[in-house]
Amino acid sequence: MIGTPGTGAIGTLVERTSRFVMLLHLPNGQTSEQVLAAIQETLPALPDHCDGP
C-alpha cells in the first residue's frame, strides 16, 4: 500500500497456510533496498509456528 506522495508505504508478508500477516513499515519509499531492510528488520519477530518444519 502506498500513501499519498511523500508519506511512505506499507508492505505485507503473508504466510499462506496460517494466513499470518506481518506489515513492513516503508517510511522512505519502496525501492528493493528499502524493502529488503524492512524485511530483515521485521522477520526476527516471526512467531515460532511460522518458521517452517
mmCIF file as Biopython writes it, N, C-alpha, C and O atoms, coordinates in Angstrom:
data_model
#
loop_
_atom_site.group_PDB
_atom_site.id
_atom_site.type_symbol
_atom_site.label_atom_id
_atom_site.label_alt_id
_atom_site.label_comp_id
_atom_site.label_asym_id
_atom_site.label_entity_id
_atom_site.label_seq_id
_atom_site.pdbx_PDB_ins_code
_atom_site.Cartn_x
_atom_site.Cartn_y
_atom_site.Cartn_z
_atom_site.occupancy
_atom_site.B_iso_or_equiv
_atom_site.auth_seq_id
_atom_site.auth_asym_id
_atom_site.pdbx_PDB_model_num
ATOM 1   N N  . MET A ? 1  ? 0.852  -1.157  0.000  1.0 0.0 1  A 1 
ATOM 2   C CA . MET A ? 1  ? 0.000  0.000   0.000  1.0 0.0 1  A 1 
ATOM 3   C C  . MET A ? 1  ? 0.902  1.225   0.000  1.0 0.0 1  A 1 
ATOM 4   O O  . MET A ? 1  ? 1.866  1.299   0.762  1.0 0.0 1  A 1 
ATOM 5   N N  . ILE A ? 2  ? 0.590  2.157   -0.837 1.0 0.0 2  A 1 
ATOM 6   C CA . ILE A ? 2  ? 1.390  3.368   -0.962 1.0 0.0 2  A 1 
ATOM 7   C C  . ILE A ? 2  ? 0.552  4.558   -0.514 1.0 0.0 2  A 1 
ATOM 8   O O  . ILE A ? 2  ? -0.579 4.742   -0.964 1.0 0.0 2  A 1 
ATOM 9   N N  . GLY A ? 3  ? 1.129  5.371   0.389  1.0 0.0 3  A 1 
ATOM 10  C CA . GLY A ? 3  ? 0.439  6.557   0.884  1.0 0.0 3  A 1 
ATOM 11  C C  . GLY A ? 3  ? 0.496  7.696   -0.121 1.0 0.0 3  A 1 
ATOM 12  O O  . GLY A ? 3  ? 1.042  7.560   -1.216 1.0 0.0 3  A 1 
ATOM 13  N N  . THR A ? 4  ? -0.071 8.800   0.272  1.0 0.0 4  A 1 
ATOM 14  C CA . THR A ? 4  ? -0.008 9.977   -0.583 1.0 0.0 4  A 1 
ATOM 15  C C  . THR A ? 4  ? 1.449  10.345  -0.789 1.0 0.0 4  A 1 
ATOM 16  O O  . THR A ? 4  ? 2.286  9.985   0.039  1.0 0.0 4  A 1 
ATOM 17  N N  . PRO A ? 5  ? 1.778  11.039  -1.846 1.0 0.0 5  A 1 
ATOM 18  C CA . PRO A ? 5  ? 3.186  11.334  -2.138 1.0 0.0 5  A 1 
ATOM 19  C C  . PRO A ? 5  ? 3.954  11.882  -0.933 1.0 0.0 5  A 1 
ATOM 20  O O  . PRO A ? 5  ? 3.550  12.852  -0.291 1.0 0.0 5  A 1 
ATOM 21  N N  . GLY A ? 6  ? 5.084  11.216  -0.656 1.0 0.0 6  A 1 
ATOM 22  C CA . GLY A ? 6  ? 5.924  11.642  0.446  1.0 0.0 6  A 1 
ATOM 23  C C  . GLY A ? 6  ? 5.583  11.072  1.796  1.0 0.0 6  A 1 
ATOM 24  O O  . GLY A ? 6  ? 6.252  11.393  2.778  1.0 0.0 6  A 1 
ATOM 25  N N  . THR A ? 7  ? 4.549  10.222  1.886  1.0 0.0 7  A 1 
ATOM 26  C CA . THR A ? 7  ? 4.153  9.700   3.202  1.0 0.0 7  A 1 
ATOM 27  C C  . THR A ? 7  ? 4.567  8.257   3.422  1.0 0.0 7  A 1 
ATOM 28  O O  . THR A ? 7  ? 4.247  7.693   4.469  1.0 0.0 7  A 1 
ATOM 29  N N  . GLY A ? 8  ? 5.263  7.636   2.484  1.0 0.0 8  A 1 
ATOM 30  C CA . GLY A ? 8  ? 5.741  6.275   2.682  1.0 0.0 8  A 1 
ATOM 31  C C  . GLY A ? 8  ? 4.801  5.217   2.163  1.0 0.0 8  A 1 
ATOM 32  O O  . GLY A ? 8  ? 3.884  5.486   1.387  1.0 0.0 8  A 1 
ATOM 33  N N  . ALA A ? 9  ? 5.059  3.989   2.619  1.0 0.0 9  A 1 
ATOM 34  C CA . ALA A ? 9  ? 4.277  2.848   2.150  1.0 0.0 9  A 1 
ATOM 35  C C  . ALA A ? 9  ? 4.284  1.767   3.225  1.0 0.0 9  A 1 
ATOM 36  O O  . ALA A ? 9  ? 5.047  1.834   4.189  1.0 0.0 9  A 1 
ATOM 37  N N  . ILE A ? 10 ? 3.424  0.776   3.042  1.0 0.0 10 A 1 
ATOM 38  C CA . ILE A ? 10 ? 3.366  -0.390  3.920  1.0 0.0 10 A 1 
ATOM 39  C C  . ILE A ? 10 ? 3.444  -1.622  3.032  1.0 0.0 10 A 1 
ATOM 40  O O  . ILE A ? 10 ? 2.675  -1.762  2.081  1.0 0.0 10 A 1 
ATOM 41  N N  . GLY A ? 11 ? 4.377  -2.514  3.349  1.0 0.0 11 A 1 
ATOM 42  C CA . GLY A ? 11 ? 4.481  -3.788  2.647  1.0 0.0 11 A 1 
ATOM 43  C C  . GLY A ? 11 ? 3.828  -4.875  3.479  1.0 0.0 11 A 1 
ATOM 44  O O  . GLY A ? 11 ? 3.693  -4.727  4.693  1.0 0.0 11 A 1 
ATOM 45  N N  . THR A ? 12 ? 3.426  -5.955  2.848  1.0 0.0 12 A 1 
ATOM 46  C CA . THR A ? 12 ? 2.813  -7.059  3.577  1.0 0.0 12 A 1 
ATOM 47  C C  . THR A ? 12 ? 3.545  -8.355  3.291  1.0 0.0 12 A 1 
ATOM 48  O O  . THR A ? 12 ? 3.928  -8.630  2.153  1.0 0.0 12 A 1 
ATOM 49  N N  . LEU A ? 13 ? 3.738  -9.152  4.339  1.0 0.0 13 A 1 
ATOM 50  C CA . LEU A ? 13 ? 4.243  -10.515 4.219  1.0 0.0 13 A 1 
ATOM 51  C C  . LEU A ? 13 ? 3.132  -11.417 4.723  1.0 0.0 13 A 1 
ATOM 52  O O  . LEU A ? 13 ? 2.645  -11.231 5.838  1.0 0.0 13 A 1 
ATOM 53  N N  . VAL A ? 14 ? 2.723  -12.391 3.920  1.0 0.0 14 A 1 
ATOM 54  C CA . VAL A ? 14 ? 1.620  -13.265 4.292  1.0 0.0 14 A 1 
ATOM 55  C C  . VAL A ? 14 ? 2.076  -14.709 4.226  1.0 0.0 14 A 1 
ATOM 56  O O  . VAL A ? 14 ? 2.563  -15.165 3.191  1.0 0.0 14 A 1 
ATOM 57  N N  . GLU A ? 15 ? 1.918  -15.436 5.337  1.0 0.0 15 A 1 
ATOM 58  C CA . GLU A ? 15 ? 2.181  -16.868 5.365  1.0 0.0 15 A 1 
ATOM 59  C C  . GLU A ? 15 ? 0.878  -17.522 4.940  1.0 0.0 15 A 1 
ATOM 60  O O  . GLU A ? 15 ? -0.130 -17.416 5.639  1.0 0.0 15 A 1 
ATOM 61  N N  . ARG A ? 16 ? 0.894  -18.191 3.811  1.0 0.0 16 A 1 
ATOM 62  C CA . ARG A ? 16 ? -0.350 -18.615 3.173  1.0 0.0 16 A 1 
ATOM 63  C C  . ARG A ? 16 ? -1.117 -19.689 3.927  1.0 0.0 16 A 1 
ATOM 64  O O  . ARG A ? 16 ? -2.348 -19.669 3.919  1.0 0.0 16 A 1 
ATOM 65  N N  . THR A ? 17 ? -0.444 -20.617 4.573  1.0 0.0 17 A 1 
ATOM 66  C CA . THR A ? 17 ? -1.151 -21.706 5.251  1.0 0.0 17 A 1 
ATOM 67  C C  . THR A ? 17 ? -1.924 -21.201 6.464  1.0 0.0 17 A 1 
ATOM 68  O O  . THR A ? 17 ? -3.109 -21.496 6.617  1.0 0.0 17 A 1 
ATOM 69  N N  . SER A ? 18 ? -1.251 -20.437 7.328  1.0 0.0 18 A 1 
ATOM 70  C CA . SER A ? 18 ? -1.905 -19.964 8.555  1.0 0.0 18 A 1 
ATOM 71  C C  . SER A ? 18 ? -2.570 -18.600 8.361  1.0 0.0 18 A 1 
ATOM 72  O O  . SER A ? 18 ? -3.329 -18.147 9.218  1.0 0.0 18 A 1 
ATOM 73  N N  . ARG A ? 19 ? -2.282 -17.955 7.243  1.0 0.0 19 A 1 
ATOM 74  C CA . ARG A ? 19 ? -2.777 -16.614 6.947  1.0 0.0 19 A 1 
ATOM 75  C C  . ARG A ? 19 ? -2.221 -15.562 7.909  1.0 0.0 19 A 1 
ATOM 76  O O  . ARG A ? 19 ? -2.829 -14.510 8.108  1.0 0.0 19 A 1 
ATOM 77  N N  . PHE A ? 20 ? -1.079 -15.850 8.492  1.0 0.0 20 A 1 
ATOM 78  C CA . PHE A ? 20 ? -0.416 -14.903 9.379  1.0 0.0 20 A 1 
ATOM 79  C C  . PHE A ? 20 ? 0.134  -13.754 8.535  1.0 0.0 20 A 1 
ATOM 80  O O  . PHE A ? 20 ? 0.759  -13.986 7.501  1.0 0.0 20 A 1 
ATOM 81  N N  . VAL A ? 21 ? -0.096 -12.523 8.971  1.0 0.0 21 A 1 
ATOM 82  C CA . VAL A ? 21 ? 0.313  -11.343 8.203  1.0 0.0 21 A 1 
ATOM 83  C C  . VAL A ? 21 ? 1.277  -10.502 9.039  1.0 0.0 21 A 1 
ATOM 84  O O  . VAL A ? 21 ? 1.054  -10.281 10.229 1.0 0.0 21 A 1 
ATOM 85  N N  . MET A ? 22 ? 2.346  -10.039 8.400  1.0 0.0 22 A 1 
ATOM 86  C CA . MET A ? 22 ? 3.253  -9.073  9.015  1.0 0.0 22 A 1 
ATOM 87  C C  . MET A ? 22 ? 3.308  -7.859  8.098  1.0 0.0 22 A 1 
ATOM 88  O O  . MET A ? 22 ? 3.366  -7.990  6.876  1.0 0.0 22 A 1 
ATOM 89  N N  . LEU A ? 23 ? 3.289  -6.680  8.704  1.0 0.0 23 A 1 
ATOM 90  C CA . LEU A ? 23 ? 3.348  -5.445  7.937  1.0 0.0 23 A 1 
ATOM 91  C C  . LEU A ? 23 ? 4.758  -4.884  8.001  1.0 0.0 23 A 1 
ATOM 92  O O  . LEU A ? 23 ? 5.414  -4.930  9.041  1.0 0.0 23 A 1 
ATOM 93  N N  . LEU A ? 24 ? 5.211  -4.354  6.876  1.0 0.0 24 A 1 
ATOM 94  C CA . LEU A ? 24 ? 6.530  -3.742  6.787  1.0 0.0 24 A 1 
ATOM 95  C C  . LEU A ? 24 ? 6.366  -2.234  6.691  1.0 0.0 24 A 1 
ATOM 96  O O  . LEU A ? 24 ? 5.682  -1.735  5.797  1.0 0.0 24 A 1 
ATOM 97  N N  . HIS A ? 25 ? 6.987  -1.514  7.602  1.0 0.0 25 A 1 
ATOM 98  C CA . HIS A ? 25 ? 6.930  -0.057  7.556  1.0 0.0 25 A 1 
ATOM 99  C C  . HIS A ? 25 ? 7.972  0.430   6.552  1.0 0.0 25 A 1 
ATOM 100 O O  . HIS A ? 25 ? 9.161  0.151   6.707  1.0 0.0 25 A 1 
ATOM 101 N N  . LEU A ? 26 ? 7.539  1.146   5.542  1.0 0.0 26 A 1 
ATOM 102 C CA . LEU A ? 26 ? 8.417  1.677   4.500  1.0 0.0 26 A 1 
ATOM 103 C C  . LEU A ? 26 ? 8.237  3.199   4.453  1.0 0.0 26 A 1 
ATOM 104 O O  . LEU A ? 26 ? 7.576  3.719   3.555  1.0 0.0 26 A 1 
ATOM 105 N N  . PRO A ? 27 ? 8.829  3.912   5.426  1.0 0.0 27 A 1 
ATOM 106 C CA . PRO A ? 27 ? 8.569  5.353   5.524  1.0 0.0 27 A 1 
ATOM 107 C C  . PRO A ? 27 ? 9.232  6.196   4.446  1.0 0.0 27 A 1 
ATOM 108 O O  . PRO A ? 27 ? 8.814  7.327   4.202  1.0 0.0 27 A 1 
ATOM 109 N N  . ASN A ? 28 ? 10.270 5.656   3.791  1.0 0.0 28 A 1 
ATOM 110 C CA . ASN A ? 28 ? 11.024 6.473   2.846  1.0 0.0 28 A 1 
ATOM 111 C C  . ASN A ? 28 ? 10.931 5.994   1.405  1.0 0.0 28 A 1 
ATOM 112 O O  . ASN A ? 28 ? 11.743 6.406   0.577  1.0 0.0 28 A 1 
ATOM 113 N N  . GLY A ? 29 ? 9.982  5.148   1.084  1.0 0.0 29 A 1 
ATOM 114 C CA . GLY A ? 29 ? 9.838  4.658   -0.278 1.0 0.0 29 A 1 
ATOM 115 C C  . GLY A ? 29 ? 9.831  3.149   -0.334 1.0 0.0 29 A 1 
ATOM 116 O O  . GLY A ? 29 ? 9.826  2.474   0.695  1.0 0.0 29 A 1 
ATOM 117 N N  . GLN A ? 30 ? 9.830  2.618   -1.567 1.0 0.0 30 A 1 
ATOM 118 C CA . GLN A ? 30 ? 9.707  1.173   -1.729 1.0 0.0 30 A 1 
ATOM 119 C C  . GLN A ? 30 ? 10.696 0.619   -2.749 1.0 0.0 30 A 1 
ATOM 120 O O  . GLN A ? 30 ? 10.340 -0.228  -3.569 1.0 0.0 30 A 1 
ATOM 121 N N  . THR A ? 31 ? 11.929 1.094   -2.697 1.0 0.0 31 A 1 
ATOM 122 C CA . THR A ? 31 ? 12.959 0.507   -3.557 1.0 0.0 31 A 1 
ATOM 123 C C  . THR A ? 31 ? 13.292 -0.883  -3.024 1.0 0.0 31 A 1 
ATOM 124 O O  . THR A ? 31 ? 12.948 -1.219  -1.891 1.0 0.0 31 A 1 
ATOM 125 N N  . SER A ? 32 ? 13.955 -1.681  -3.837 1.0 0.0 32 A 1 
ATOM 126 C CA . SER A ? 32 ? 14.289 -3.040  -3.404 1.0 0.0 32 A 1 
ATOM 127 C C  . SER A ? 32 ? 15.170 -3.014  -2.151 1.0 0.0 32 A 1 
ATOM 128 O O  . SER A ? 32 ? 15.016 -3.869  -1.279 1.0 0.0 32 A 1 
ATOM 129 N N  . GLU A ? 33 ? 16.079 -2.061  -2.049 1.0 0.0 33 A 1 
ATOM 130 C CA . GLU A ? 33 ? 16.942 -1.968  -0.873 1.0 0.0 33 A 1 
ATOM 131 C C  . GLU A ? 33 ? 16.145 -1.627  0.379  1.0 0.0 33 A 1 
ATOM 132 O O  . GLU A ? 33 ? 16.403 -2.171  1.452  1.0 0.0 33 A 1 
ATOM 133 N N  . GLN A ? 34 ? 15.188 -0.739  0.244  1.0 0.0 34 A 1 
ATOM 134 C CA . GLN A ? 34 ? 14.360 -0.349  1.383  1.0 0.0 34 A 1 
ATOM 135 C C  . GLN A ? 34 ? 13.450 -1.497  1.820  1.0 0.0 34 A 1 
ATOM 136 O O  . GLN A ? 34 ? 13.247 -1.706  3.015  1.0 0.0 34 A 1 
ATOM 137 N N  . VAL A ? 35 ? 12.908 -2.234  0.863  1.0 0.0 35 A 1 
ATOM 138 C CA . VAL A ? 35 ? 12.057 -3.380  1.196  1.0 0.0 35 A 1 
ATOM 139 C C  . VAL A ? 35 ? 12.888 -4.470  1.871  1.0 0.0 35 A 1 
ATOM 140 O O  . VAL A ? 35 ? 12.449 -5.053  2.862  1.0 0.0 35 A 1 
ATOM 141 N N  . LEU A ? 36 ? 14.078 -4.749  1.349  1.0 0.0 36 A 1 
ATOM 142 C CA . LEU A ? 36 ? 14.949 -5.752  1.959  1.0 0.0 36 A 1 
ATOM 143 C C  . LEU A ? 36 ? 15.292 -5.374  3.397  1.0 0.0 36 A 1 
ATOM 144 O O  . LEU A ? 36 ? 15.249 -6.230  4.281  1.0 0.0 36 A 1 
ATOM 145 N N  . ALA A ? 37 ? 15.626 -4.125  3.646  1.0 0.0 37 A 1 
ATOM 146 C CA . ALA A ? 37 ? 15.944 -3.678  5.002  1.0 0.0 37 A 1 
ATOM 147 C C  . ALA A ? 37 ? 14.743 -3.848  5.934  1.0 0.0 37 A 1 
ATOM 148 O O  . ALA A ? 37 ? 14.904 -4.249  7.087  1.0 0.0 37 A 1 
ATOM 149 N N  . ALA A ? 38 ? 13.552 -3.545  5.443  1.0 0.0 38 A 1 
ATOM 150 C CA . ALA A ? 38 ? 12.348 -3.694  6.261  1.0 0.0 38 A 1 
ATOM 151 C C  . ALA A ? 38 ? 12.064 -5.163  6.554  1.0 0.0 38 A 1 
ATOM 152 O O  . ALA A ? 38 ? 11.650 -5.503  7.662  1.0 0.0 38 A 1 
ATOM 153 N N  . ILE A ? 39 ? 12.282 -6.034  5.575  1.0 0.0 39 A 1 
ATOM 154 C CA . ILE A ? 39 ? 12.091 -7.475  5.795  1.0 0.0 39 A 1 
ATOM 155 C C  . ILE A ? 39 ? 13.082 -7.972  6.841  1.0 0.0 39 A 1 
ATOM 156 O O  . ILE A ? 39 ? 12.704 -8.705  7.755  1.0 0.0 39 A 1 
ATOM 157 N N  . GLN A ? 40 ? 14.343 -7.580  6.715  1.0 0.0 40 A 1 
ATOM 158 C CA . GLN A ? 40 ? 15.363 -8.018  7.670  1.0 0.0 40 A 1 
ATOM 159 C C  . GLN A ? 40 ? 15.067 -7.500  9.073  1.0 0.0 40 A 1 
ATOM 160 O O  . GLN A ? 40 ? 15.399 -8.165  10.054 1.0 0.0 40 A 1 
ATOM 161 N N  . GLU A ? 41 ? 14.463 -6.352  9.183  1.0 0.0 41 A 1 
ATOM 162 C CA . GLU A ? 41 ? 14.112 -5.790  10.484 1.0 0.0 41 A 1 
ATOM 163 C C  . GLU A ? 41 ? 12.894 -6.487  11.083 1.0 0.0 41 A 1 
ATOM 164 O O  . GLU A ? 41 ? 12.795 -6.627  12.302 1.0 0.0 41 A 1 
ATOM 165 N N  . THR A ? 42 ? 11.965 -6.927  10.229 1.0 0.0 42 A 1 
ATOM 166 C CA . THR A ? 42 ? 10.695 -7.475  10.683 1.0 0.0 42 A 1 
ATOM 167 C C  . THR A ? 42 ? 10.743 -8.977  10.947 1.0 0.0 42 A 1 
ATOM 168 O O  . THR A ? 42 ? 10.100 -9.445  11.887 1.0 0.0 42 A 1 
ATOM 169 N N  . LEU A ? 43 ? 11.479 -9.744  10.154 1.0 0.0 43 A 1 
ATOM 170 C CA . LEU A ? 43 ? 11.460 -11.202 10.272 1.0 0.0 43 A 1 
ATOM 171 C C  . LEU A ? 43 ? 11.895 -11.759 11.623 1.0 0.0 43 A 1 
ATOM 172 O O  . LEU A ? 43 ? 11.378 -12.809 12.007 1.0 0.0 43 A 1 
ATOM 173 N N  . PRO A ? 44 ? 12.803 -11.140 12.370 1.0 0.0 44 A 1 
ATOM 174 C CA . PRO A ? 44 ? 13.125 -11.700 13.690 1.0 0.0 44 A 1 
ATOM 175 C C  . PRO A ? 44 ? 11.910 -11.800 14.620 1.0 0.0 44 A 1 
ATOM 176 O O  . PRO A ? 44 ? 11.921 -12.590 15.565 1.0 0.0 44 A 1 
ATOM 177 N N  . ALA A ? 45 ? 10.885 -11.022 14.366 1.0 0.0 45 A 1 
ATOM 178 C CA . ALA A ? 45 ? 9.667  -11.068 15.185 1.0 0.0 45 A 1 
ATOM 179 C C  . ALA A ? 45 ? 8.704  -12.164 14.734 1.0 0.0 45 A 1 
ATOM 180 O O  . ALA A ? 45 ? 7.614  -12.288 15.292 1.0 0.0 45 A 1 
ATOM 181 N N  . LEU A ? 46 ? 9.085  -12.954 13.741 1.0 0.0 46 A 1 
ATOM 182 C CA . LEU A ? 46 ? 8.230  -14.017 13.231 1.0 0.0 46 A 1 
ATOM 183 C C  . LEU A ? 46 ? 7.974  -15.057 14.313 1.0 0.0 46 A 1 
ATOM 184 O O  . LEU A ? 46 ? 8.929  -15.545 14.918 1.0 0.0 46 A 1 
ATOM 185 N N  . PRO A ? 47 ? 6.717  -15.415 14.581 1.0 0.0 47 A 1 
ATOM 186 C CA . PRO A ? 47 ? 6.412  -16.412 15.602 1.0 0.0 47 A 1 
ATOM 187 C C  . PRO A ? 47 ? 6.995  -17.788 15.236 1.0 0.0 47 A 1 
ATOM 188 O O  . PRO A ? 47 ? 7.178  -18.094 14.057 1.0 0.0 47 A 1 
ATOM 189 N N  . ASP A ? 48 ? 7.275  -18.583 16.218 1.0 0.0 48 A 1 
ATOM 190 C CA . ASP A ? 48 ? 7.881  -19.897 16.017 1.0 0.0 48 A 1 
ATOM 191 C C  . ASP A ? 48 ? 7.053  -20.801 15.095 1.0 0.0 48 A 1 
ATOM 192 O O  . ASP A ? 48 ? 7.619  -21.572 14.321 1.0 0.0 48 A 1 
ATOM 193 N N  . HIS A ? 49 ? 5.727  -20.713 15.170 1.0 0.0 49 A 1 
ATOM 194 C CA . HIS A ? 49 ? 4.900  -21.606 14.355 1.0 0.0 49 A 1 
ATOM 195 C C  . HIS A ? 49 ? 4.988  -21.295 12.853 1.0 0.0 49 A 1 
ATOM 196 O O  . HIS A ? 49 ? 4.497  -22.076 12.038 1.0 0.0 49 A 1 
ATOM 197 N N  . CYS A ? 50 ? 5.600  -20.176 12.481 1.0 0.0 50 A 1 
ATOM 198 C CA . CYS A ? 50 ? 5.743  -19.825 11.070 1.0 0.0 50 A 1 
ATOM 199 C C  . CYS A ? 50 ? 7.144  -20.085 10.532 1.0 0.0 50 A 1 
ATOM 200 O O  . CYS A ? 50 ? 7.420  -19.772 9.374  1.0 0.0 50 A 1 
ATOM 201 N N  . ASP A ? 51 ? 8.035  -20.649 11.342 1.0 0.0 51 A 1 
ATOM 202 C CA . ASP A ? 51 ? 9.420  -20.869 10.926 1.0 0.0 51 A 1 
ATOM 203 C C  . ASP A ? 51 ? 9.593  -22.024 9.965  1.0 0.0 51 A 1 
ATOM 204 O O  . ASP A ? 51 ? 10.660 -22.163 9.368  1.0 0.0 51 A 1 
ATOM 205 N N  . GLY A ? 52 ? 8.603  -22.840 9.799  1.0 0.0 52 A 1 
ATOM 206 C CA . GLY A ? 52 ? 8.735  -23.987 8.916  1.0 0.0 52 A 1 
ATOM 207 C C  . GLY A ? 52 ? 9.048  -25.250 9.680  1.0 0.0 52 A 1 
ATOM 208 O O  . GLY A ? 52 ? 9.135  -25.233 10.907 1.0 0.0 52 A 1 
ATOM 209 N N  . PRO A ? 53 ? 9.222  -26.376 8.947  1.0 0.0 53 A 1 
ATOM 210 C CA . PRO A ? 53 ? 9.430  -27.666 9.610  1.0 0.0 53 A 1 
ATOM 211 C C  . PRO A ? 53 ? 10.767 -27.767 10.305 1.0 0.0 53 A 1 
ATOM 212 O O  . PRO A ? 53 ? 11.075 -28.798 10.903 1.0 0.0 53 A 1 
#
